[in-house]
């Protein structure tokens, strides 16, 4: 792969160079088959898109959660059995980082999730497991989560992906109106969950503050999972949960 500031050659698309672009419209990465937004490498002639993370994926890499592992990049899942990302617990359908020694798999964007996220007021830390339940699904379960500094707020990476899929299907695939209404009530339900979780032990002001934390958490976590953890993207995707 030959790289300059704006264009790359990539083995998954040898026909043309891929040019770096910025988009606020969700896209499906043709490498890892996961959702993306923000910076991408694209071939307009072929309607081919790659996350920046997928287009520039180094190999091998290490990860602080798996200190004994060496992850190598594969353009397709190795072996004959279905692989599952150990971060988000979603199927691996394309590009993947795989450790042959331990058998762990990571989507490229998951492998690059920041260990710390902050929006200027609060910080969230990536955790390989949580001791309390996720505020969306109500479960502990497998897979990585983002946890607030106070340890009172947890959100599975997989739950964020589920919310995104539901909201984008409603917004971009023209689902029937009843389905759209169902989804629109599902997305902000996280705030209601936070309120129910805290109202029995906190005053109104504290509950309101906790709900603001929930909204802020979703914005920055979503932007990171989509491969572009920037303030601009956070503001864009914030609209998914504010309606």
C-alpha positions as CSV (number, residue, x, y, z in Angstrom):
1,X,0.0,0.0,0.0
2,X,1.4,3.4,-1.1
3,X,0.4,6.2,1.1
4,X,0.5,10.0,0.7
5,X,-1.6,12.6,2.6
6,X,-4.8,12.2,0.6
7,X,-4.7,9.0,-1.4
8,X,-3.8,5.3,-0.9
9,X,-3.5,2.2,-2.9
10,X,-5.1,-0.7,-1.1
11,X,-5.0,-4.4,-1.9
12,X,-8.7,-4.9,-1.4
13,X,-9.4,-2.5,-4.3
14,X,-6.4,-2.6,-6.7
15,X,-8.4,-1.0,-9.6
16,X,-8.1,2.6,-8.4
17,X,-6.6,4.8,-5.7
18,X,-8.7,5.5,-2.7
19,X,-9.1,9.2,-1.9
20,X,-9.6,10.5,1.7
21,X,-13.0,12.1,2.2
22,X,-15.1,13.4,5.1
23,X,-18.8,12.4,5.3
24,X,-21.6,13.0,7.8
25,X,-23.7,10.4,6.0
26,X,-23.4,6.9,7.4
27,X,-21.6,4.3,5.2
28,X,-20.9,0.6,5.2
29,X,-17.2,-0.1,5.1
30,X,-16.3,-2.5,2.3
31,X,-13.4,-3.9,4.4
32,X,-14.8,-4.8,7.8
33,X,-18.5,-4.6,6.7
34,X,-19.2,-2.4,9.7
35,X,-20.8,1.1,9.9
36,X,-18.8,4.2,9.6
37,X,-19.0,8.0,9.5
38,X,-16.5,10.9,9.2
39,X,-13.1,10.3,7.6
40,X,-13.0,7.5,5.0
41,X,-11.0,6.4,2.0
42,X,-13.3,6.1,-1.0
43,X,-13.5,5.2,-4.7
44,X,-16.4,7.1,-6.1
45,X,-16.3,5.3,-9.5
46,X,-16.8,1.9,-7.8
47,X,-18.8,3.1,-4.7
48,X,-16.1,1.5,-2.5
49,X,-15.5,2.8,1.0
50,X,-13.1,2.0,3.8
51,X,-12.8,3.3,7.3
52,X,-9.6,5.3,7.7
53,X,-8.7,2.7,10.3
54,X,-9.3,-0.2,7.9
55,X,-7.4,1.5,5.0
56,X,-4.4,2.3,7.1
57,X,-4.4,-0.8,9.3
58,X,-0.9,-1.7,10.5
59,X,0.1,-5.3,11.3
60,X,0.9,-6.7,13.7
61,X,-0.5,-4.7,16.6
62,X,-0.8,-5.3,20.4
63,X,-3.7,-4.4,22.7
64,X,-3.5,-3.5,26.4
65,X,-6.4,-5.9,27.2
66,X,-4.5,-8.9,25.8
67,X,-0.9,-8.4,26.8
68,X,0.3,-11.8,25.6
69,X,-1.3,-11.5,22.2
70,X,0.0,-10.3,18.8
71,X,-2.8,-9.4,16.4
72,X,-2.2,-9.7,12.7
73,X,-4.4,-8.1,10.1
74,X,-6.4,-10.4,7.8
75,X,-8.5,-9.2,4.8
76,X,-11.0,-12.1,5.6
77,X,-11.7,-14.1,8.7
78,X,-9.1,-16.9,9.0
79,X,-10.3,-20.5,9.2
80,X,-13.5,-22.2,8.3
81,X,-15.6,-21.3,11.4
82,X,-17.5,-18.0,12.0
83,X,-15.3,-15.5,13.9
84,X,-16.8,-13.2,16.5
85,X,-15.2,-9.9,17.6
86,X,-14.2,-10.2,21.3
87,X,-14.8,-6.4,21.8
88,X,-18.4,-6.0,20.4
89,X,-19.5,-9.7,20.2
90,X,-20.6,-9.1,16.6
91,X,-19.8,-11.4,13.7
92,X,-16.6,-10.8,11.8
93,X,-17.5,-10.6,8.1
94,X,-14.4,-8.9,6.6
95,X,-11.2,-7.3,7.8
96,X,-10.1,-8.5,11.2
97,X,-7.2,-8.5,13.6
98,X,-6.6,-12.1,14.8
99,X,-4.3,-13.6,17.4
100,X,-3.3,-17.1,16.2
101,X,-2.0,-18.0,19.7
102,X,-5.0,-17.1,21.7
103,X,-7.8,-17.1,19.1
104,X,-9.0,-13.6,19.9
105,X,-10.5,-11.5,17.1
106,X,-11.1,-7.7,16.8
107,X,-12.7,-5.5,14.2
108,X,-10.2,-2.9,13.2
109,X,-12.3,-0.1,14.6
110,X,-12.8,-2.0,17.8
111,X,-9.1,-2.6,18.1
112,X,-8.6,1.2,17.9
113,X,-11.2,2.2,20.4
114,X,-9.7,4.8,22.7
115,X,-9.0,3.7,26.2
116,X,-10.3,7.1,27.4
117,X,-13.0,9.3,26.0
118,X,-14.0,12.8,27.3
119,X,-16.2,15.6,26.1
120,X,-14.7,18.3,28.2
121,X,-16.9,17.7,31.2
122,X,-16.7,14.0,31.9
123,X,-14.5,11.0,31.1
124,X,-15.3,7.4,30.2
125,X,-12.9,4.5,30.2
126,X,-12.9,1.3,28.1
127,X,-13.3,-1.8,30.2
128,X,-13.0,-5.4,29.1
129,X,-15.7,-6.3,31.7
130,X,-17.9,-4.5,34.1
131,X,-19.1,-5.3,37.6
132,X,-22.4,-3.6,37.3
133,X,-25.0,-3.8,34.5
134,X,-25.2,-2.0,31.2
135,X,-27.7,0.9,31.3
136,X,-29.1,-0.1,27.9
137,X,-29.6,-3.9,28.0
138,X,-29.5,-4.3,31.8
139,X,-27.0,-7.1,31.6
140,X,-23.3,-7.6,32.3
141,X,-22.6,-10.1,29.6
142,X,-19.5,-10.5,27.4
143,X,-17.8,-7.8,25.4
144,X,-16.2,-4.4,26.1
145,X,-18.0,-1.5,27.7
146,X,-17.4,2.2,28.4
147,X,-17.7,3.1,32.0
148,X,-17.9,6.5,33.6
149,X,-15.2,7.8,35.9
150,X,-17.7,7.5,38.8
151,X,-18.4,3.8,37.8
152,X,-22.1,4.4,37.9
153,X,-22.7,4.5,34.1
154,X,-21.9,1.5,31.8
155,X,-22.7,1.0,28.2
156,X,-21.7,-2.1,26.1
157,X,-20.0,-1.4,22.8
158,X,-22.4,-3.9,21.3
159,X,-25.4,-2.0,22.6
160,X,-24.2,1.2,20.9
161,X,-23.9,-0.7,17.6
162,X,-27.5,-2.0,18.0
163,X,-28.8,1.5,18.6
164,X,-27.0,2.8,15.5
165,X,-28.3,0.0,13.3
166,X,-31.9,0.6,14.5
167,X,-31.7,4.4,14.1
168,X,-30.1,4.3,10.7
169,X,-32.6,1.8,9.3
170,X,-35.3,4.2,10.3
171,X,-33.6,7.3,8.9
172,X,-32.1,6.0,5.7
173,X,-33.9,2.9,4.6
174,X,-37.5,4.3,4.7
175,X,-39.0,1.8,7.0
176,X,-42.7,1.9,7.7
177,X,-44.0,4.7,10.0
178,X,-44.9,2.3,12.8
179,X,-41.4,0.8,12.9
180,X,-39.8,4.3,12.8
181,X,-42.0,5.3,15.8
182,X,-40.9,2.2,17.7
183,X,-37.2,2.9,17.1
184,X,-37.5,6.6,18.0
185,X,-38.9,5.6,21.4
186,X,-36.2,3.0,21.8
187,X,-33.2,5.3,21.4
188,X,-34.0,7.9,24.1
189,X,-35.1,5.2,26.5
190,X,-31.6,5.1,27.8
191,X,-32.2,8.4,29.5
192,X,-35.3,7.0,31.1
193,X,-33.3,4.0,32.2
194,X,-30.8,6.3,33.9
195,X,-33.6,8.2,35.6
196,X,-35.2,5.1,36.9
197,X,-31.9,3.8,38.1
198,X,-31.1,6.8,40.2
199,X,-34.4,8.4,41.2
200,X,-34.8,6.2,44.3
201,X,-31.6,7.5,45.8
202,X,-31.1,11.0,44.4
203,X,-32.8,14.4,44.1
204,X,-34.3,15.8,40.9
205,X,-31.1,17.8,40.2
206,X,-28.9,14.8,40.5
207,X,-31.2,12.7,38.3
208,X,-31.2,15.4,35.6
209,X,-27.4,15.6,35.7
210,X,-27.2,11.8,35.4
211,X,-29.4,11.9,32.3
212,X,-27.2,14.5,30.8
213,X,-24.2,12.2,31.4
214,X,-26.1,9.5,29.6
215,X,-26.7,11.7,26.5
216,X,-23.1,12.9,26.5
217,X,-21.8,9.4,26.9
218,X,-23.7,8.2,23.8
219,X,-22.4,11.0,21.7
220,X,-18.8,10.4,22.3
221,X,-19.0,6.6,22.5
222,X,-20.9,6.4,19.2
223,X,-18.4,8.7,17.4
224,X,-15.5,6.5,18.6
225,X,-17.1,3.2,17.5
226,X,-17.8,4.7,14.1
227,X,-14.0,5.2,13.6
228,X,-13.8,8.9,14.0
229,X,-13.8,10.0,17.7
230,X,-13.9,13.8,17.1
231,X,-16.1,16.5,18.6
232,X,-17.6,17.3,15.1
233,X,-18.8,13.7,14.6
234,X,-20.0,13.6,18.2
235,X,-22.3,16.6,17.5
236,X,-23.6,15.0,14.3
237,X,-24.4,11.6,15.9
238,X,-25.9,13.3,18.9
239,X,-28.9,14.0,16.8
240,X,-29.7,10.2,16.8
241,X,-30.6,10.3,20.5
242,X,-32.0,13.8,20.9
243,X,-35.2,13.4,19.0
